[in-house]
Amino acid sequence: MGLPTSRLLPLQTLVFGLVLLQAAFGAEIRVEDFPNDDGSALELRWDLSDLTDSTVVVSRGLLPDTNWIFVRLEGPKGTYVDRGLRRDSLYIYRFQFPSGFLLSQPVGPKASIINTARINQLIILALFFSVVLIYIKLASRGKRFFVRRISGLSALEEAIGRATEMGRPIL
């Protein structure tokens, strides 16, 4: 059952009215953008334990055509990450239980510019490049750096020198 585009405004008004109704009955439905992703996921959280004790059927509709697609069968309280969504679309979720159903507000996924879970890697990378640039600047000013000799390389160089003096092939 699809809704025509001209009926989008009454649907949003209906959804806003249902949000107020949810608050009155103690039901909580939250649909938000999933953080640190490419804009293809929404995070669903619901607590309908005041309204029902049985399972809840979660369905997704793409606005303006709300053809409901089955997403998940869960208990009255739960969380779920709905993946594989389109970035430039609005979605509405229906939480159906035996005595009725509730709708979420229309929400669209958004791409995250910075993945905050990887901030520590960005900081380490910036520190490493800062140290490299500082050493390049110091070397260009003529500062002499001490490079410790590696004893294994010294022994290898000595063995090659002896083999050359004796006239034997190295390779």
C-alpha positions in Angstrom: 0.0 0.0 0.0 1.8 3.1 -1.2 1.1 6.7 -0.3 1.1 9.3 -3.0 3.7 12.1 -2.7 0.9 14.7 -1.9 0.0 12.8 1.2 3.5 13.0 2.7 2.7 16.0 4.9 -0.3 14.3 6.6 1.8 11.2 7.2 4.5 13.3 9.0 1.8 14.9 11.0 0.4 11.5 11.9 3.9 10.3 12.9 4.4 13.4 15.1 1.1 12.6 16.7 2.1 9.0 17.4 5.4 10.2 18.9 3.3 12.2 21.5 1.1 9.1 21.9 4.2 7.0 22.6 5.3 9.3 25.3 1.9 9.2 26.9 1.9 5.4 27.1 5.5 5.1 28.2 6.7 3.5 25.0 10.1 4.5 23.6 11.1 4.2 20.0 14.4 5.8 18.8 15.7 5.5 15.2 19.0 7.3 14.7 21.8 7.4 12.2 24.4 4.7 13.0 27.7 6.5 14.0 31.0 6.0 12.2 29.6 4.4 9.0 29.4 5.1 5.3 25.8 6.3 5.5 24.1 3.0 4.9 22.8 2.1 8.4 20.3 3.2 11.0 20.2 2.2 14.7 16.8 1.2 16.1 16.1 1.1 19.9 12.7 0.4 21.3 11.1 -0.3 24.7 7.5 -1.4 24.4 7.4 -3.4 27.6 4.6 -1.2 29.0 2.4 -1.9 26.0 3.1 -5.6 25.3 4.8 -8.7 26.6 4.8 -10.6 23.3 7.0 -10.3 20.2 7.3 -7.2 18.1 7.4 -7.3 14.3 9.7 -4.5 13.0 9.0 -3.4 9.4 10.7 -0.7 7.3 9.0 1.7 4.8 10.7 3.9 2.3 9.1 7.4 2.1 7.0 8.5 0.2 6.0 5.0 -0.8 5.6 3.0 2.4 5.6 -0.5 1.2 6.4 -2.3 4.4 9.4 -4.7 4.3 9.9 -7.1 7.2 13.1 -6.3 9.1 13.1 -8.3 12.4 11.1 -10.2 14.9 12.1 -9.3 18.4 10.9 -9.0 22.0 9.2 -5.9 23.5 12.6 -4.3 24.2 15.6 -4.4 21.9 18.1 -2.8 19.6 19.0 -3.5 16.0 21.2 -1.9 13.3 19.5 -1.9 9.9 22.2 -2.0 7.3 22.2 -1.7 3.5 20.1 1.4 3.2 20.3 4.2 0.7 21.9 7.5 1.8 19.5 10.0 0.2 16.2 8.4 1.4 13.9 8.7 4.3 12.8 5.6 6.2 10.0 5.1 8.6 9.7 2.0 10.9 6.6 0.3 12.1 6.7 -1.7 15.4 3.7 -4.0 15.3 2.5 -6.0 18.3 -0.8 -7.9 18.9 -2.8 -5.0 20.2 -1.6 -2.4 17.7 1.4 -0.7 16.2 3.6 2.4 16.5 5.5 4.3 13.9 8.9 6.0 14.2 9.7 9.4 12.9 11.1 9.6 9.3 14.9 9.3 9.5 17.6 9.1 6.8 21.1 7.7 7.2 24.0 10.1 6.9 27.7 9.3 6.1 30.2 10.1 8.9 33.0 12.4 7.8 35.4 11.2 10.5 35.4 7.8 12.1 35.9 8.6 15.8 36.9 5.1 16.6 40.1 5.7 14.6 41.1 9.1 16.1 44.0 7.5 18.0 45.5 6.3 14.7 45.2 9.8 13.3 47.0 11.2 16.3 49.9 8.6 16.1 50.2 9.3 12.3 50.4 13.0 12.9 53.1 12.6 15.6 55.2 10.3 13.4 55.1 12.7 10.5 55.9 15.6 12.8 59.0 13.8 14.1 60.1 12.9 10.5 59.7 16.6 9.4 61.7 17.8 12.5 64.6 15.4 11.7 64.5 16.5 8.0 64.7 20.1 9.1 67.6 19.5 11.5 69.5 17.5 8.9 69.1 20.3 6.3 70.6 22.8 8.9 73.7 20.6 9.1 73.3 18.8 12.4 75.3 15.6 12.5 73.4 12.5 13.8 75.0 9.5 15.4 74.0 6.3 13.8 75.0 3.2 15.9 76.9 0.5 14.0 75.1 -2.8 13.6 77.5 -5.6 14.6 76.0 -8.2 12.3 76.5 -5.9 9.3 80.1 -5.2 10.4 80.8 -9.0 10.5 79.3 -9.5 7.1 81.4 -6.6 5.6 84.5 -8.1 7.1 83.8 -11.6 5.7 83.2 -10.1 2.2 86.5 -8.2 2.5 88.4 -11.4 3.5 86.9 -13.4 0.6 87.8 -10.6 -1.9 91.4 -10.5 -0.6 91.7 -14.3 -1.0 90.4 -14.1 -4.6 87.3 -16.2 -3.9 83.9 -15.4 -5.5 81.4 -13.9 -3.1 78.2 -15.0 -4.7 
